[in-house]
Amino acid sequence: MVVSISCTVIMVALFISSLSEYLTTSTMSQMLIDDSSSEAKLKIIFSIEFPSVPCDLIYMDSRDLIGFAAEDLQNDISRKRMVNGVVQSRERWMRNEGVTYEDVKVKIKKGEGCFIEGSTMVNKVPGNVHFSMHNEKVAAIAQRLSAEGVRVNFAHKIVHFSFGSHEHQAKSIQKKYPEIDLFPLEGTSMNEDIRLPIAYQYYLNVVRTVVEMSGKPVELYQYTISKSYGLTHDMPALFFKYEMSPLYVRYEIKPVSYTHLRAHETGRNLVCRLLLEKKKKKKK
């Protein structure tokens, strides 16, 4: 009786262990030369909080190595007011070209900030997207604020930053396979508590990543990060400088073969089987 119960427990435990291994997947990766077209566009998706800068002062621009430049990007981008670090989710901010120094000063004193989210398309060449106060009118307001000792701080929190068009699939894959890190900037905060103008810079090396599951490839993008900040003689700013890697990574994700489950007999369960057979013979 004791032998039967012990062997049954051992065999059930081994079966559960083998079944668990069978239900998991194996991930194989390769790094290859990327010969995909450099003419294709690449989507950047972002959500960033600026808790200390009103939306009126922030302009988003884009530039790259082949001469493309776009200023005050607004298409596919929304902005919402923040008050004391809390996003006012029901209020969508609209640019007011008639904003004055007095308007901005009041907003800063009230603790107003800006939450910016959206997407933009860029060329697959080295370039940058940046948030700054380089607009001529806004720069004049900022300089006057600085002269009067009113702090304009580009401290920020990156809620989300990713490359590529398959955002929902990327989030699903990241959750299921954390070794494929697609959002390394997520949750990053930088806040240097000084009154001098700071330029924050992130340098991103973007790697095209093909994830193949059940024979269906999904094109995603990973990236590595280095970052820096320092005093600037210009206006405060936040830069994301990117370049494409000449290599790409291919992941193949597939389940363990069913034959692995059937053939998984260990020494312990073999011993149990022999003991049980011996016990049956004694009873006869």
N, C-alpha and C positions, 0 to 999 in steps of 0.2 A: 504493500500500500504506500509506504513512505517513498519507495523507489519510483512508483508510478507518478505520485504527486510531484516529486522533485524533477523528474524528467519532463513532465508536462509543463511545469513552470519554466524550465530551461528552454524547451522547444518553443514555447509561446514567445518568450523574450527574444530568442534568436529570430523567430519569424517577424516580429515587430521591427527588430533592428534591420533585417534584410528588406522589409517592405518600405521602411523609411528611406533607406538608401536608394531603393528603386524609384520612389516618388520624387527624389531630388533630381536636379539636372547637372550635367557636366558642362563647363564653359571652357572653350579653347580659343586662344587669341593668336593673331598673327600681325606683324607690322610689315607693311608693304609700301612700295613707291606709289605715290598718288599721282596718277596720270589723268585725273578728271579735268574737265574744262575750267580754265581760270576765268572764262568770260561769264560764267554763271554768277548770279547774285546770291547773297547770303543774308538771311534774316537774323536780326538781333532783337531779342525780347527782354524787357527790363521792367522792374518796379523798384523805385528808389525813394526813400524818405529824406527830406531836408528839413529837420525840425526847427531850424533857426533862420531860414531864408524865405520870405514871402514869394509866392509864384511870380509876382510882377518883376522880380529881379533876375529870374533864371531864364536863360536862353540855351536851347540845345542846338548844337551845330555838328556837322560831319565833314571830314576831309580824308582824302587818301593820296597815295603816292603817284597816281596817274593824273592828278589834277582835278578830280571831282571835289566840289565843295557845295554844301547846302547849309543855309543859315536859318535859324529860328524854325526848326522842324516842328510841325504841328499835326500833319496828317497821321492818323492811327495812333495818336498820343493824347492822353487825357491827364488833366491836373486837378488835384483837389486840395483844398485848404487843410492845413493842420493847425490846431490850436493847443498849445502846451503839450505837443508831442502826440496828439490824438487826431487821427484822420477824420474829417467831417465827410462821411461817406455819401451823404445825400446832396452835397454841394459840388457841382462841377465848375471849376474856375474857367473864365474866359478872359483873354488878354484885353486889357484896356490901354489903348495907345495914349490916352490922356492922363495916365497916372502921374502924380506929382511927388515931389520930395516929402511933403507933409503927409500924404497918404501912406507912403512906405514907412515913414518914421513911426506913425501911429500903429501900424500893423506889427512892426518889430517890437515895440513896447508892449503890445498885447500878447506877445509870444506866438505870433503866427509863423507857420512854416508851410512847406509844400510837399505833396506826395505826387510823384510823376510815374506813370506807367504807360506802356504801349510797345510799339515795335517800329523798326526802320530797316530798310534794305540797303546793303552796302556791297561794293565790289569785293571779289575775293583777292584783294591785294592789300599790302600793309596800309593801315589808315587809323583813324580814331573817331570816336564820337565823344563829345564833351559837353558839360554843363558849365556855364560861366555867366559873367555879367559884362561881356564884351560889346554889347550893343551900346552905341554912342550915348543915347539918352540915359540908359540905365547906369552906365559907367559914371556919368556926371552926378547922378543921384548918389551912387555908392561912394564916390570921392567926397561929396559933401557930408555924408553920414560919418565917414571915417575922420574927417577934419573936426567934427563935433564930438568924437569919441563914442559914437554909436557902433556897436559891434555887429559886423556882418560875417557870420561864420558858416563855411561850407561843410561843416560836420554832417555826416550822412550815415544811413543804414541801407545796405543793399538787400532788399527783400527777395529779389529774383534777378538773375542775369544769365541768359543762355543764348546759344546760336542754333539756327536751324528752324524749320517749319513744323516739325512734328513734336510740338510741346507736350501734348497729352500722352503720347506714346513714350516720350522721354521720361516723364514723371513716373509712369507705370514701370518702366524698365529700371529706373534708378531705385525705386522702392523695392523691387523684387531682387535686383542684382546690385547691391551697394558697391561692389568692386568696380562697376562701370560708373565713375563719378562724372556726372554731366553738369552739376551745379555747384562747383567749388566756392563760388563767391557768395552763395546764399547765406544770409545772416551776418555778413561782414559789416562791422561798424568802425568808423574812424572819427575821433573827436578830440582834436588837440585844443586844449583850453587856453588859448592865447589870443590876443587882440590883433595880431599882425596877420596880413593876408597869407593864406596857405593854398598851395596847389597840390591836390591829391592826384596821384597817378597810379593806374593799374596797367601792367604790361601782360598781355594775354597771348599765349602761343596756342593757336586753334588747330585741333587735330580732327580731321574727318573720321568718323567712326561708323562702321557698318555692322549692325547687329542682325544676325540671321537666326530666326526662330522658326521651326517647322518649314524650313526651305524658303521663308519669306524675308527678304532683306529690308531693313529699315535704316535710312541714312540719318545719323545723328552727329553731334559735334561735342567732343570733350575739349577742355583747355586747361593749361597750366597757368599759374599766376606768380608774378612778383610785383611788389608794390613799394611805393615811396611817397614821401610828402616833404615839402620844404617851403621856406618863405619865398614869396614872389614879389617882384617889383610891379607886376601887373595886378589885375583883379583876381580874387579867389576863384578857384575852378576845380572841377572834377573831370579827369581824363580817363578814358578807356582806350588804350592803344593796343591794337591787335595785329597779328600777322599769321598767315596760314603756314602750317607745317608742310614740308615736301613729302612727308610720309602719312599713311593712314593706317588705322587699326581695324582689323576685322575680327569680330567675335562670333563664334558658332556655339549656340546653346541648344543642347539636345538631351532628352531623357536617357537614363540608363536602360540598356537593353533588357527585355523581358526574360531572355534566356539566362541573364545574370541572376535573376530572382529564383528561377527554377533549379539552377545548378548550384545554389549556395548551400552546401552541406558541410558543416564544420565537424571537427573531431568530436566535440562534445555531444552534438545531437546524434552522431553515429553511435557513440557509446550508449546513449539512452535507448536508442532503437534496439541495440543488441541485448541490453538488460531486460527490456520489456518482452522481447521474443523468448529469452531464456525463462522468464517468469511464466509465460504462457505454456511452455513445454512442461514445466514442473506441475502445473495445474492438471494437465492431461494425464 
